Every structure is written in structure tokens, then in C-alpha cells.
Amino acid sequence: MYRSTSPPAPPRDGVQWANAASSAALRRYSSLPKKGKPQGRESTVLAAFLLSSPQDPLGPEVLSLATGTKCLGASRLGPRGDLVHDAHAEVVARRALLRLLYAEIGADSPPSWLVPSGSGGRWRLRDGYQLHLYVTLLPCGVMPVPPSPSEVPRLQPDIVVNGYGGMLLSYPWCSA
């Protein structure tokens, strides 16, 4: 994807936007069937990639959503490579996002928020659109692309958003 040279302005009013983003992710999760969701005292991590638009900055669209907390050890991996090794929510949500992006780019008419970026088959987000990651629990381990302090000014978890602890990351290099 396209990497911006300067970070975009943070998404509008931080608390108001955080509530809108977490509400969108939690609404989508709640709309899914009960099968496979934690029951009783069980819990899981929820991760979602959201798209904010300049037309409706407080109405982010959920592009992908996943739950999960597991990573298979080397001894449990299949010899054919047919098992998902890392099923953490962030990883699965990213895989779903990439699948969506590839499908959209390959479609006869890609969505208006994706635009070609020069030659070589590259694409980027249209100006004014931003991609965000919502996670209900801080990611464990090392994130695959550690942002520098100049790229992401806020990496502090939102203490309580709609009754849930959560974290919103806005990646400037995903914006135009």
C-alpha cells in the first residue's frame, strides 16, 4: 500500500471517534451468530479493521473482523502447511482485510475508496480515507510493522470505550 510522507490529522474528536469505531466493531460482532463465540466466563480478543471516510468521519465501516488468541506450536503444525499457525485476532483480521482488498482490486469496478497508485498495479486509499485497527486487548509480542513515534502519535489504550477496554491504532501509511 501507499506510504504517506506526512501523518494525516488525527481522526476528528478522539473520544467521539473512538466511541464510533468501537461501536461499529462491537455491533458487527454482535450481529454474528452465537456459534463459535465465547460462552459464560470464556473470553476472546476482538480485532477489526475499519475505514473512515471524509464524508462520514464518525461512521467508520468495518472492513474485516476476527477473534482469536491462539498460536500453534511447532510440534502441532501440519506437514502439508494446511493449519493456520497464528490465529491471534489481529493476524486473522489482517488476513481477512488482505483477502477483501485483493477481491476488491480484482473486481470489475473497485470501490471508490481504492485508487490506482501509478504503474505496476499498486493501489492506495483515496485522499481523505483512513484505515484503522481496533483491538479489545493490547497485542502481545512484537507487531509486524512497528510504527515510529512520529507516525503514530497515540498508542495508549483507550481505558474504557463503550464499557470495553480497547485500543485504536491509525496507520498513516495506509492513508493517502
PANUPA-58056 format. One record per atom (N, C-alpha, C): residue in one letter; x, y, z negated. Coordinates in Angstrom, 3 decimals, m for minus. Layout:
<recs>
  code      east     north        up
     a         X         Y         Z
...
</recs>
This chain:
<recs>
  code      east     north        up
     m     0.834    m1.170     0.000
     m     0.000     0.000     0.000
     m     0.883     1.239     0.000
     y     0.278     2.352     0.225
     y     0.927     3.643     0.314
     y     1.352     4.119    m1.064
     r     2.534     4.675    m1.180
     r     3.012     5.206    m2.450
     r     3.069     6.714    m2.350
     s     2.307     7.388    m3.186
     s     2.242     8.840    m3.196
     s     3.540     9.397    m3.756
     t     3.960    10.567    m3.261
     t     5.174    11.186    m3.770
     t     4.927    11.964    m5.046
     s     3.711    12.427    m5.252
     s     3.405    13.129    m6.494
     s     2.131    12.536    m7.097
     p     2.129    12.385    m8.413
     p     0.953    11.793    m9.050
     p    m0.277    12.680    m8.862
     p    m1.427    12.069    m8.600
     p    m2.645    12.859    m8.481
     p    m3.088    13.343    m9.854
     a    m3.991    14.271    m9.842
     a    m4.535    14.756   m11.105
     a    m5.238    13.607   m11.816
     p    m5.190    13.588   m13.143
     p    m5.888    12.521   m13.849
     p    m7.373    12.580   m13.555
     p    m8.049    11.428   m13.635
     p    m9.462    11.396   m13.300
     p   m10.292    12.262   m14.242
     r   m10.717    13.362   m13.803
     r   m11.654    14.266   m14.465
     r   m11.524    14.265   m15.986
     d   m12.617    14.395   m16.696
     d   m12.639    14.366   m18.156
     d   m12.296    12.951   m18.598
     g   m11.211    12.798   m19.350
     g   m10.715    11.474   m19.705
     g   m11.696    10.585   m20.441
     v   m12.323    11.081   m21.491
     v   m13.243    10.251   m22.278
     v   m14.487     9.919   m21.469
     q   m15.022    10.920   m20.788
     q   m16.221    10.696   m19.975
     q   m15.928     9.682   m18.869
     w   m14.759     9.821   m18.232
     w   m14.411     8.901   m17.163
     w   m14.142     7.497   m17.713
     a   m13.467     7.414   m18.865
     a   m13.191     6.107   m19.476
     a   m14.496     5.386   m19.800
     n   m15.480     6.121   m20.309
     n   m16.785     5.517   m20.590
     n   m17.443     5.034   m19.308
     a   m17.359     5.821   m18.235
     a   m17.968     5.423   m16.954
     a   m17.285     4.171   m16.403
     a   m15.954     4.132   m16.469
     a   m15.208     2.987   m15.934
     a   m15.478     1.722   m16.742
     s   m15.419     1.833   m18.065
     s   m15.652     0.638   m18.878
     s   m17.103     0.182   m18.747
     s   m18.032     1.123   m18.667
     s   m19.448     0.758   m18.492
     s   m19.654    m0.005   m17.193
     a   m19.029     0.463   m16.113
     a   m19.166    m0.209   m14.810
     a   m18.630    m1.629   m14.886
     a   m17.451    m1.812   m15.485
     a   m16.852    m3.149   m15.591
     a   m17.702    m4.061   m16.474
     l   m18.141    m3.555   m17.605
     l   m18.928    m4.377   m18.533
     l   m20.311    m4.694   m17.973
     r   m20.915    m3.740   m17.247
     r   m22.211    m4.012   m16.600
     r   m22.080    m5.128   m15.581
     r   m21.012    m5.069   m14.770
     r   m20.800    m6.107   m13.760
     r   m20.598    m7.455   m14.425
     y   m19.797    m7.490   m15.477
     y   m19.558    m8.744   m16.206
     y   m20.863    m9.282   m16.793
     s   m21.652    m8.404   m17.392
     s   m22.927    m8.825   m17.999
     s   m23.911    m9.349   m16.968
     s   m23.801    m8.872   m15.728
     s   m24.731    m9.311   m14.685
     s   m24.423   m10.707   m14.170
     l   m23.259   m11.236   m14.505
     l   m22.871   m12.571   m14.047
     l   m23.558   m13.647   m14.884
     p   m23.734   m14.847   m14.321
     p   m24.374   m15.938   m15.077
     p   m23.599   m16.273   m16.346
     k   m24.297   m16.868   m17.308
     k   m23.717   m17.215   m18.596
     k   m22.684   m18.339   m18.487
     k   m22.829   m19.199   m17.481
     k   m21.946   m20.354   m17.324
     k   m20.490   m19.884   m17.179
     g   m19.618   m20.466   m17.975
     g   m18.203   m20.154   m17.919
     g   m17.781   m19.001   m18.815
     k   m18.743   m18.295   m19.395
     k   m18.413   m17.189   m20.298
     k   m18.200   m17.728   m21.707
     p   m17.405   m17.018   m22.516
     p   m17.201   m17.445   m23.897
     p   m18.524   m17.482   m24.666
     q   m18.646   m18.442   m25.547
     q   m19.857   m18.599   m26.357
     q   m19.491   m18.518   m27.834
     g   m20.412   m18.038   m28.640
     g   m20.191   m17.986   m30.081
     g   m18.999   m17.133   m30.441
     r   m18.038   m17.732   m31.115
     r   m16.847   m16.997   m31.568
     r   m15.706   m17.025   m30.558
     e   m15.918   m17.623   m29.416
     e   m14.885   m17.637   m28.375
     e   m14.719   m16.224   m27.824
     s   m13.552   m15.952   m27.292
     s   m13.321   m14.649   m26.665
     s   m12.418   m14.820   m25.453
     t   m12.368   m13.797   m24.659
     t   m11.517   m13.804   m23.480
     t   m11.118   m12.372   m23.167
     v   m10.241   m12.213   m22.218
     v    m9.830   m10.892   m21.750
     v   m10.532   m10.637   m20.430
     l   m11.017    m9.421   m20.272
     l   m11.678    m8.999   m19.040
     l   m10.794    m7.960   m18.363
     a   m10.570    m8.119   m17.064
     a    m9.823    m7.138   m16.274
     a   m10.627    m6.821   m15.023
     a   m10.599    m5.563   m14.628
     a   m11.323    m5.144   m13.430
     a   m10.532    m4.065   m12.704
     f   m10.542    m4.126   m11.392
     f   m10.009    m3.045   m10.575
     f   m11.193    m2.228   m10.098
     l   m11.109    m0.930   m10.305
     l   m12.193    m0.019    m9.952
     l   m11.693     1.017    m8.961
     l   m12.599     1.491    m8.139
     l   m12.302     2.519    m7.150
     l   m13.107     3.758    m7.499
     s   m12.416     4.891    m7.666
     s   m13.133     6.143    m7.881
     s   m13.067     6.954    m6.596
     s   m14.151     7.652    m6.316
     s   m14.235     8.435    m5.090
     s   m14.407     9.908    m5.419
     p   m14.001    10.779    m4.509
     p   m14.188    12.207    m4.755
     p   m15.668    12.607    m4.756
     q   m16.517    11.840    m4.075
     q   m17.943    12.149    m4.019
     q   m18.644    11.851    m5.346
     d   m18.199    10.808    m6.049
     d   m18.837    10.406    m7.299
     d   m17.756     9.982    m8.293
     p   m17.007    10.939    m8.836
     p   m15.878    10.581    m9.696
     p   m16.274     9.839   m10.966
     l   m17.501    10.014   m11.436
     l   m17.926     9.320   m12.655
     l   m18.751     8.082   m12.356
     g   m18.678     7.603   m11.110
     g   m19.380     6.383   m10.722
     g   m18.433     5.415   m10.062
     p   m17.396     4.944   m10.797
     p   m16.426     4.045   m10.171
     p   m17.072     2.737    m9.734
     e   m16.579     2.224    m8.617
     e   m17.074     0.955    m8.071
     e   m16.133    m0.168    m8.491
     v   m16.694    m1.253    m8.995
     v   m15.891    m2.416    m9.374
     v   m15.559    m3.179    m8.094
     l   m14.268    m3.263    m7.775
     l   m13.834    m3.991    m6.576
     l   m13.543    m5.452    m6.891
     s   m12.986    m5.709    m8.062
     s   m12.717    m7.086    m8.470
     s   m12.780    m7.158    m9.987
     l   m13.096    m8.353   m10.470
     l   m13.279    m8.554   m11.901
     l   m12.886    m9.989   m12.220
     a   m12.227   m10.186   m13.362
     a   m11.838   m11.547   m13.744
     a   m11.673   m11.633   m15.250
     t   m11.746   m12.844   m15.755
     t   m11.447   m13.117   m17.154
     t   m10.392   m14.203   m17.202
     g    m9.684   m14.255   m18.305
     g    m8.707   m15.332   m18.459
     g    m7.625   m14.968   m19.441
     t    m7.001   m16.006   m20.011
     t    m5.928   m15.801   m20.987
     t    m4.846   m16.865   m20.890
     k    m4.903   m17.714   m19.901
     k    m4.013   m18.877   m19.887
     k    m2.936   m18.796   m18.807
     c    m1.867   m19.497   m19.101
     c    m0.777   m19.678   m18.150
     c    m0.316   m21.122   m18.318
     l    m0.300   m21.871   m17.224
     l     0.112   m23.277   m17.308
     l     1.620   m23.373   m17.478
     g     2.031   m24.252   m18.333
     g     3.455   m24.513   m18.490
     g     3.970   m25.327   m17.321
     a     5.273   m25.362   m17.147
     a     5.889   m26.061   m16.019
     a     5.509   m27.538   m15.989
     s     5.328   m28.148   m17.154
     s     5.013   m29.573   m17.204
     s     3.595   m29.870   m16.696
     r     2.717   m28.865   m16.667
     r     1.335   m29.085   m16.243
     r     1.107   m28.693   m14.785
     l     2.096   m28.137   m14.125
     l     1.931   m27.727   m12.730
     l     1.822   m28.945   m11.824
     g     0.983   m28.861   m10.837
     g     0.805   m29.963    m9.905
     g     1.945   m30.021    m8.897
     p     2.308   m31.203    m8.422
     p     3.405   m31.345    m7.463
     p     3.057   m30.751    m6.088
     r     1.771   m30.587    m5.802
     r     1.353   m30.049    m4.495
     r     1.139   m28.543    m4.519
     g     1.321   m27.898    m5.683
     g     1.094   m26.463    m5.774
     g    m0.377   m26.099    m5.692
     d    m1.250   m27.010    m6.112
     d    m2.684   m26.788    m5.977
     d    m3.348   m26.262    m7.249
     l    m2.556   m25.932    m8.275
     l    m3.105   m25.387    m9.510
     l    m2.677   m23.932    m9.666
     v    m3.577   m23.122   m10.197
     v    m3.241   m21.725   m10.461
     v    m2.362   m21.701   m11.700
     h    m1.158   m21.201   m11.539
     h    m0.185   m21.178   m12.635
     h    m0.544   m20.121   m13.670
     d    m0.851   m18.914   m13.222
     d    m1.115   m17.812   m14.132
     d    m2.567   m17.377   m14.005
     a    m3.369   m17.696   m15.008
     a    m4.793   m17.359   m14.977
     a    m5.137   m16.260   m15.978
     h    m4.181   m15.362   m16.238
     h    m4.490   m14.200   m17.060
     h    m5.460   m13.318   m16.279
     a    m6.316   m12.620   m16.980
     a    m7.359   m11.810   m16.345
     a    m6.786   m10.822   m15.333
     e    m5.695   m10.151   m15.685
     e    m5.111    m9.150   m14.783
     e    m4.624    m9.781   m13.486
     v    m4.029   m10.956   m13.600
     v    m3.485   m11.651   m12.428
     v    m4.615   m12.117   m11.511
     v    m5.656   m12.696   m12.097
     v    m6.775   m13.189   m11.293
     v    m7.534   m12.022   m10.658
     a    m7.706   m10.927   m11.411
     a    m8.372    m9.741   m10.846
     a    m7.557    m9.166    m9.689
     r    m6.230    m9.172    m9.814
     r    m5.366    m8.685    m8.728
     r    m5.489    m9.586    m7.497
     r    m5.524   m10.904    m7.713
     r    m5.690   m11.827    m6.590
     r    m7.020   m11.587    m5.878
     a    m8.075   m11.360    m6.672
     a    m9.391   m11.089    m6.083
     a    m9.373    m9.769    m5.318
     l    m8.681    m8.770    m5.862
     l    m8.569    m7.479    m5.172
     l    m7.839    m7.644    m3.843
     l    m6.733    m8.373    m3.845
     l    m5.985    m8.590    m2.596
     l    m6.834    m9.338    m1.574
     r    m7.581   m10.325    m2.036
     r    m8.466   m11.068    m1.123
     r    m9.502   m10.135    m0.505
     l   m10.079    m9.262    m1.333
     l   m11.046    m8.276    m0.834
     l   m10.391    m7.335     0.179
     l    m9.219    m6.818    m0.155
     l    m8.540    m5.885     0.747
     l    m8.231    m6.531     2.096
     y    m7.720    m7.751     2.081
     y    m7.424    m8.439     3.341
     y    m8.690    m8.683     4.158
     a    m9.768    m9.045     3.489
     a   m11.039    m9.264     4.192
     a   m11.557    m7.959     4.784
     e   m11.458    m6.874     4.024
     e   m11.946    m5.576     4.500
     e   m11.111    m5.068     5.668
     i    m9.807    m5.227     5.582
     i    m8.926    m4.772     6.664
     i    m9.178    m5.585     7.925
     g    m9.465    m6.874     7.765
     g    m9.723    m7.740     8.909
     g   m11.122    m7.614     9.488
     a   m12.004    m6.892     8.811
     a   m13.386    m6.745     9.281
     a   m13.437    m5.835    10.510
     d   m14.514    m5.953    11.259
     d   m14.688    m5.107    12.449
     d   m14.731    m3.633    12.086
     s   m15.326    m3.307    10.972
     s   m15.366    m1.906    10.531
     s   m14.980    m1.845     9.051
     p   m13.701    m1.551     8.768
     p   m13.238    m1.466     7.381
     p   m14.002    m0.373     6.629
     p   m14.040    m0.451     5.309
     p   m14.767     0.557     4.538
     p   m14.137     1.941     4.692
     s   m14.922     2.961     4.422
     s   m14.456     4.330     4.627
     s   m13.318     4.715     3.691
     w   m13.142     3.988     2.591
     w   m12.089     4.345     1.643
     w   m10.723     3.792     2.026
     l   m10.647     2.976     3.071
     l    m9.370     2.477     3.590
     l    m9.090     3.113     4.941
     v    m7.869     3.593     5.122
     v    m7.492     4.195     6.402
     v    m6.126     3.664     6.825
     p    m5.917     3.525     8.141
     p    m4.594     3.097     8.614
     p    m3.528     4.115     8.198
     s    m2.355     3.614     7.910
     s    m1.248     4.480     7.488
     s    m0.078     4.287     8.437
     g    m0.102     4.988     9.533
     g     0.976     4.889    10.502
     g     0.933     3.586    11.269
     s     2.084     3.201    11.778
     s     2.158     1.975    12.572
     s     2.542     0.798    11.687
     g     2.511    m0.373    12.260
     g     2.936    m1.566    11.540
     g     1.839    m2.225    10.716
     g     0.598    m1.849    10.947
     g    m0.503    m2.497    10.257
     g    m0.649    m2.130     8.789
     r    m0.067    m1.026     8.378
     r    m0.192    m0.600     6.984
     r    m1.492     0.170     6.776
     w    m2.008     0.069     5.560
     w    m3.243     0.747     5.181
     w    m3.023     1.471     3.868
     r    m3.846     2.464     3.599
     r    m3.790     3.193     2.347
     r    m5.199     3.637     1.970
     l    m5.321     4.127     0.735
     l    m6.599     4.686     0.313
     l    m6.780     6.060     0.949
     r    m7.990     6.359     1.319
     r    m8.302     7.686     1.859
     r    m8.015     8.736     0.784
     d    m7.623     9.932     1.215
     d    m7.348    11.028     0.291
     d    m8.505    11.217    m0.678
     g    m8.174    11.382    m1.946
     g    m9.182    11.619    m2.976
     g    m9.660    10.368    m3.685
     y    m9.405     9.198    m3.107
     y    m9.812     7.935    m3.748
     y    m8.670     7.456    m4.635
     q    m9.020     6.792    m5.736
     q    m8.007     6.253    m6.636
     q    m8.395     4.845    m7.070
     l    m7.373     4.017    m7.283
     l    m7.548     2.648    m7.751
     l    m7.152     2.607    m9.223
     h    m7.974     1.968   m10.049
     h    m7.741     1.914   m11.484
     h    m7.860     0.476   m11.972
     l    m7.123     0.168   m13.026
     l    m7.204    m1.139   m13.669
     l    m7.768    m0.957   m15.062
     y    m8.837    m1.687   m15.384
     y    m9.424    m1.695   m16.723
     y    m9.148    m3.062   m17.338
     v    m8.629    m3.077   m18.553
     v    m8.342    m4.325   m19.253
     v    m8.844    m4.182   m20.682
     t    m9.520    m5.205   m21.196
     t   m10.069    m5.118   m22.548
     t    m9.025    m5.363   m23.632
     l    m7.849    m5.844   m23.246
     l    m6.784    m6.095   m24.206
     l    m5.472    m5.744   m23.524
     l    m4.527    m5.209   m24.263
     l    m3.242    m4.877   m23.671
     l    m2.638    m6.106   m22.997
     p    m2.095    m5.941   m21.791
     p    m1.471    m7.087   m21.117
     p    m0.274    m7.593   m21.925
     c    m0.087    m8.903   m21.910
     c     1.065    m9.464   m22.597
     c     2.206    m9.618   m21.594
     g     3.398    m9.645   m22.093
     g     4.548    m9.840   m21.220
     g     4.885    m8.603   m20.427
     v     5.629    m8.806   m19.358
     v     6.075    m7.709   m18.520
     v     5.110    m7.558   m17.350
     m     4.636    m6.353   m17.130
     m     3.748    m6.118   m15.983
     m     4.571    m6.228   m14.708
     p     3.986    m6.699   m13.602
     p     4.742    m6.933   m12.383
     p     5.382    m5.681   m11.796
     v     4.756    m4.538   m11.912
     v     5.320    m3.294   m11.398
     v     5.297    m2.287   m12.540
     p     6.342    m2.239   m13.339
     p     6.307    m1.328   m14.479
     p     6.328     0.124   m14.014
     p     5.297     0.892   m14.364
     p     5.266     2.282   m13.952
     p     6.241     3.116   m14.763
     s     6.777     4.141   m14.129
     s     7.657     5.039   m14.852
     s     6.806     6.067   m15.579
     p     7.336     6.697   m16.610
     p     6.561     7.698   m17.351
     p     6.067     8.837   m16.460
     s     6.810     9.170   m15.423
     s     6.370    10.259   m14.548
     s     5.202     9.841   m13.657
     e     5.055     8.549   m13.392
     e     3.968     8.086   m12.530
     e     2.672     7.876   m13.291
     v     2.750     7.414   m14.524
     v     1.549     7.176   m15.314
     v     1.715     7.911   m16.637
     p     1.129     9.101   m16.743
     p     1.320     9.880   m17.953
     p     0.654     9.272   m19.183
     r    m0.366     8.412   m19.015
     r    m1.079     7.872   m20.162
     r    m1.135     6.359   m20.084
     l    m0.456     5.695   m20.989
     l    m0.545     4.247   m21.086
     l    m1.038     3.837   m22.471
     q    m1.585     4.802   m23.220
     q    m2.103     4.491   m24.545
     q    m3.462     3.834   m24.390
     p    m3.738     2.786   m25.152
     p    m5.055     2.150   m25.037
     p    m6.139     3.082   m25.536
     d    m7.285     3.027   m24.880
     d    m8.445     3.739   m25.381
     d    m8.895     2.963   m26.605
     i    m8.942     3.612   m27.749
     i    m9.216     2.924   m29.000
     i   m10.572     2.226   m28.948
     v   m11.621     2.950   m28.649
     v   m12.922     2.324   m28.503
     v   m13.637     2.986   m27.342
     v   m14.033     2.174   m26.390
     v   m14.796     2.651   m25.254
     v   m16.026     1.763   m25.180
     n   m17.177     2.350   m25.381
     n   m18.432     1.593   m25.376
     n   m18.393     0.428   m26.368
     g   m17.756     0.643   m27.501
     g   m17.731    m0.395   m28.521
     g   m16.659    m1.450   m28.316
     y   m15.889    m1.349   m27.260
     y   m14.838    m2.327   m26.978
     y   m13.500    m1.603   m26.927
     g   m12.467    m2.248   m27.428
     g   m11.138    m1.710   m27.198
     g   m10.821    m1.952   m25.737
     g   m10.100    m1.080   m25.119
     g    m9.800    m1.281   m23.713
     g    m8.643    m0.423   m23.288
     m    m8.210    m0.622   m22.080
     m    m7.096     0.139   m21.550
     m    m7.379     0.442   m20.096
     l    m7.164     1.662   m19.702
     l    m7.351     2.063   m18.311
     l    m6.024     2.536   m17.768
     l    m5.603     1.975   m16.684
     l    m4.380     2.419   m16.023
     l    m4.732     2.939   m14.646
     s    m4.227     4.099   m14.320
     s    m4.433     4.646   m12.990
     s    m3.084     4.638   m12.291
     y    m2.997     3.942   m11.187
     y    m1.737     3.823   m10.494
     y    m1.647     4.852    m9.371
     p    m0.800     5.877    m9.514
     p    m0.690     6.913    m8.498
     p    m0.268     6.394    m7.135
     w     0.535     5.332    m7.093
     w     0.999     4.865    m5.791
     w    m0.114     4.176    m5.012
     c    m1.273     3.976    m5.632
     c    m2.405     3.417    m4.930
     c    m3.317     4.504    m4.383
     s    m2.986     5.758    m4.659
     s    m3.800     6.871    m4.192
     s    m3.122     7.518    m3.005
     a    m3.925     8.176    m2.222
     a    m3.383     8.898    m1.084
     a    m2.849    10.236    m1.537
</recs>
